[in-house]
Amino acid sequence: MKDCPFCAIVAGTAPAFTVAREAAGTAFLDLRPVFPGHVLVVPPVHLETLSDLPAAALPGYFALVQRVARAVESGMSAGGTFVAMNNRISQSVPHLHTHVVPRRPKDGLRGFFWPRGRYPDDEQATEVAAWIAAALVPASGGEPSPVGKAGPGAE
């Protein structure tokens, strides 16, 4: 896509500190890392969100993400990694990308980047799970299953 910085990196027309370039995707250092060794993995074509990634591309893409996570941990002598992606909200570049961040004990990163809480009771948790289950498209494709009731705000 024109003017997409990640597409330019994939095409080789923009500079990047490239970690991997293969058919399943390209991995390169984030220029504003959480910690040194923070890598972004992007698919080879312009897609905005995970929902846009074709099912056939999932195994190759996530195999690359998995290999990069292992390499970040090993190459950076890290204790582990944080692997995450945003879809639209907080997505600074509207191109699907997966963050692989090296982690160390007491590195200051506190789980997710937002406050977390509990469901007030099991009834609400059950209701929320049912909303999501009702919207879940079966692996075989087709329409979502008629489980549970519509989500919040539904008529």
FIZA-24688 format. One record per residue (C-alpha): z negated, y negated, x negated; residue number from 1; residue in one letter. Coordinates in Angstrom, 1 decimal, m for minus. Layout:
FIZA-24688
Z/Y/X/NUM/a $
...
//
This chain:
FIZA-24688
0.0/0.0/0.0/1/m $
0.9/m3.4/m1.3/2/k $
m2.0/m5.4/m2.7/3/d $
m4.4/m2.4/m2.7/4/c $
m6.1/m2.3/m6.1/5/p $
m6.8/1.4/m5.9/6/f $
m3.1/2.1/m5.1/7/c $
m2.2/0.1/m8.1/8/a $
m4.5/2.2/m10.3/9/i $
m3.1/5.4/m8.9/10/v $
0.4/4.1/m9.5/11/a $
m0.5/3.2/m13.1/12/g $
0.4/m0.5/m12.6/13/t $
m3.2/m1.8/m12.8/14/a $
m5.6/m1.0/m15.7/15/p $
m8.5/1.3/m15.2/16/a $
m10.9/3.4/m17.3/17/f $
m9.4/6.7/m16.0/18/t $
m11.4/9.9/m16.0/19/v $
m8.9/12.1/m14.3/20/a $
m5.4/11.8/m12.8/21/r $
m4.0/14.8/m11.0/22/e $
m2.2/15.8/m7.8/23/a $
m5.4/15.8/m5.7/24/a $
m6.5/12.3/m6.7/25/g $
m7.5/9.9/m9.5/26/t $
m11.0/9.3/m10.8/27/a $
m11.9/6.1/m12.7/28/f $
m14.9/4.1/m13.7/29/l $
m16.3/1.6/m11.1/30/d $
m16.0/m1.9/m12.7/31/l $
m19.4/m2.8/m11.0/32/r $
m21.3/0.4/m11.5/33/p $
m24.7/1.2/m10.1/34/v $
m25.4/2.8/m13.5/35/f $
m23.0/3.4/m16.4/36/p $
m20.9/6.4/m15.7/37/g $
m20.4/5.5/m12.0/38/h $
m17.0/7.0/m11.1/39/v $
m14.7/6.4/m8.1/40/l $
m12.5/9.3/m6.9/41/v $
m9.5/8.3/m4.7/42/v $
m6.8/10.3/m3.0/43/p $
m3.2/9.9/m4.3/44/p $
m2.0/8.1/m1.2/45/v $
m3.3/5.1/0.6/46/h $
m5.8/6.2/3.3/47/l $
m8.6/4.0/4.7/48/e $
m11.2/6.5/5.7/49/t $
m12.2/10.2/5.4/50/l $
m10.9/10.7/8.9/51/s $
m7.5/9.8/7.7/52/d $
m7.4/12.5/4.9/53/l $
m5.3/15.4/6.1/54/p $
m7.2/18.7/6.5/55/a $
m4.8/20.3/4.0/56/a $
m5.8/17.8/1.4/57/a $
m9.6/18.3/1.8/58/l $
m10.0/21.3/m0.5/59/p $
m8.2/19.7/m3.4/60/g $
m9.8/16.3/m3.0/61/y $
m13.3/17.6/m2.7/62/f $
m12.8/20.1/m5.5/63/a $
m11.9/17.1/m7.7/64/l $
m15.0/15.2/m6.5/65/v $
m17.1/18.3/m7.3/66/q $
m15.6/18.6/m10.8/67/r $
m16.1/14.9/m11.4/68/v $
m19.8/15.2/m10.3/69/a $
m20.3/18.0/m12.8/70/r $
m18.6/16.0/m15.5/71/a $
m20.6/12.9/m14.8/72/v $
m23.9/14.9/m15.0/73/e $
m22.9/16.6/m18.2/74/s $
m21.0/13.8/m19.9/75/g $
m23.8/11.3/m19.2/76/m $
m26.6/13.7/m19.8/77/s $
m27.8/12.9/m16.3/78/a $
m30.4/14.8/m14.3/79/g $
m28.1/14.8/m11.3/80/g $
m25.6/12.7/m9.3/81/t $
m25.5/10.7/m6.1/82/f $
m22.2/11.4/m4.3/83/v $
m21.3/9.1/m1.3/84/a $
m18.6/7.3/0.6/85/m $
m18.4/4.5/3.1/86/n $
m16.0/4.4/6.0/87/n $
m15.1/0.9/6.9/88/r $
m18.6/m0.6/7.0/89/i $
m19.6/m1.6/3.4/90/s $
m16.3/m0.4/2.1/91/q $
m15.4/m3.1/m0.4/92/s $
m11.8/m1.8/m0.8/93/v $
m10.2/m0.4/2.3/94/p $
m9.0/2.7/0.6/95/h $
m10.8/6.0/0.8/96/l $
m13.0/6.5/m2.2/97/h $
m15.9/8.7/m3.2/98/t $
m18.7/7.3/m5.4/99/h $
m20.1/9.7/m8.1/100/v $
m23.2/8.0/m9.6/101/v $
m25.3/9.6/m12.4/102/p $
m29.0/9.9/m11.6/103/r $
m32.1/10.2/m13.7/104/r $
m35.7/10.6/m12.7/105/p $
m37.3/7.2/m12.0/106/k $
m33.9/5.4/m12.3/107/d $
m34.9/3.0/m9.5/108/g $
m32.3/4.2/m7.0/109/l $
m34.2/4.9/m3.8/110/r $
m32.2/7.5/m1.8/111/g $
m29.9/5.7/0.5/112/f $
m29.6/2.0/0.3/113/f $
m31.1/1.2/3.6/114/w $
m34.5/1.7/5.3/115/p $
m35.0/5.1/6.9/116/r $
m37.0/6.1/9.8/117/g $
m37.8/9.1/12.1/118/r $
m36.7/9.8/15.6/119/y $
m39.5/8.8/18.0/120/p $
m39.6/12.4/19.4/121/d $
m37.7/15.7/19.5/122/d $
m36.2/14.7/22.8/123/e $
m34.3/11.8/21.3/124/q $
m33.2/13.8/18.3/125/a $
m31.9/16.6/20.6/126/t $
m30.0/14.0/22.7/127/e $
m28.4/12.4/19.6/128/v $
m27.4/15.8/18.2/129/a $
m25.8/16.6/21.6/130/a $
m23.8/13.3/21.6/131/w $
m22.4/14.2/18.2/132/i $
m21.7/17.8/19.0/133/a $
m19.9/16.7/22.2/134/a $
m17.6/14.5/20.1/135/a $
m17.0/17.2/17.4/136/l $
m13.4/18.5/17.3/137/v $
m13.3/22.2/16.7/138/p $
m12.1/23.4/13.3/139/a $
m9.1/25.0/15.1/140/s $
m8.1/21.5/16.3/141/g $
m7.8/20.4/19.9/142/g $
m10.2/18.5/22.0/143/e $
m14.0/18.0/21.4/144/p $
m16.1/20.7/23.1/145/s $
m17.8/19.8/26.3/146/p $
m21.3/20.1/24.9/147/v $
m24.1/17.7/25.8/148/g $
m23.4/14.3/27.5/149/k $
m21.7/11.1/26.4/150/a $
m23.3/9.0/23.8/151/g $
m25.2/5.7/24.0/152/p $
m23.6/3.1/26.2/153/g $
m21.2/5.6/27.8/154/a $
m20.6/5.3/31.5/155/e $
//
